[in-house]
């Protein structure tokens, strides 16, 4: 749920694919570069939309958002469903 962490994963995957399949290294690097550019644009757009919020509190449906909250300096004020299948109180 963190764009920045996803970008690091793309870098790691690209590097490993290049090691495992050097014959296609240029393709892996090209695709990795293009995807990183897309993720950078996404991250920047999301920061532009969220950084100016006055209230940084969010309520999430389940506990999948800590990385998202950290990425965009948000505060998870409450979680409705802490475990899948449990009803909110």
C-alpha positions as CSV (number, residue, x, y, z in Angstrom):
1,X,0.0,0.0,0.0
2,X,3.1,2.3,-0.2
3,X,4.0,3.6,-3.6
4,X,7.5,4.2,-2.5
5,X,7.9,0.6,-1.2
6,X,6.4,-0.6,-4.5
7,X,9.0,1.3,-6.4
8,X,11.8,-0.4,-4.4
9,X,10.2,-3.8,-5.2
10,X,10.2,-2.9,-8.9
11,X,13.9,-2.1,-8.7
12,X,14.7,-5.3,-6.8
13,X,12.7,-7.5,-9.2
14,X,14.2,-5.8,-12.3
15,X,17.7,-6.3,-10.9
16,X,17.1,-10.0,-10.1
17,X,15.5,-10.7,-13.5
18,X,18.6,-9.1,-15.2
19,X,20.8,-11.5,-13.2
20,X,18.7,-14.5,-14.0
21,X,18.1,-13.7,-17.7
22,X,20.9,-11.5,-19.0
23,X,19.8,-12.1,-22.6
24,X,16.7,-9.9,-21.9
25,X,18.4,-7.4,-19.6
26,X,17.6,-4.4,-21.8
27,X,13.9,-5.3,-21.9
28,X,13.7,-5.7,-18.2
29,X,15.5,-2.4,-17.6
30,X,13.3,-0.6,-20.1
31,X,10.1,-2.0,-18.6
32,X,11.3,-1.4,-15.0
33,X,12.1,2.2,-15.9
34,X,8.8,2.8,-17.5
35,X,6.9,1.4,-14.6
36,X,9.0,3.4,-12.1
37,X,8.1,6.5,-14.1
38,X,4.4,5.6,-13.8
39,X,4.7,5.0,-10.1
40,X,6.6,8.2,-9.6
41,X,3.8,10.1,-11.3
42,X,1.1,8.3,-9.2
43,X,3.0,9.1,-6.0
44,X,3.5,12.7,-6.9
45,X,-0.2,13.1,-7.9
46,X,-1.3,11.5,-4.6
47,X,0.9,13.7,-2.6
48,X,-0.5,16.8,-4.3
49,X,-4.0,15.6,-3.5
50,X,-3.4,14.5,0.1
51,X,-0.5,16.7,1.5
52,X,-2.8,19.8,1.7
53,X,-5.5,18.1,3.7
54,X,-6.1,19.8,7.0
55,X,-7.5,16.7,8.7
56,X,-5.1,13.8,8.3
57,X,-7.3,11.3,10.2
58,X,-8.7,8.4,8.2
59,X,-11.0,5.5,9.0
60,X,-10.2,2.3,7.2
61,X,-12.2,-0.8,6.5
62,X,-9.5,-3.2,7.6
63,X,-5.9,-3.1,8.7
64,X,-4.3,-2.9,5.3
65,X,-3.5,0.8,5.3
66,X,-0.6,1.5,7.7
67,X,1.9,1.8,4.9
68,X,-0.5,4.0,2.9
69,X,-1.0,6.2,6.0
70,X,2.8,6.4,6.6
71,X,3.4,7.3,2.9
72,X,1.0,10.2,3.0
73,X,1.4,11.3,6.6
74,X,-2.1,10.2,7.5
75,X,-3.4,9.0,10.9
76,X,-5.5,5.8,11.0
77,X,-8.0,7.0,13.6
78,X,-10.1,3.8,13.5
79,X,-10.4,0.5,11.8
80,X,-13.9,-0.9,11.1
81,X,-13.0,-4.5,10.5
82,X,-9.8,-5.6,12.2
83,X,-10.1,-9.2,11.0
84,X,-11.8,-10.5,7.8
85,X,-15.3,-11.6,8.5
86,X,-15.8,-9.8,11.8
87,X,-18.8,-7.5,12.1
88,X,-18.1,-3.9,13.2
89,X,-19.3,-3.0,16.7
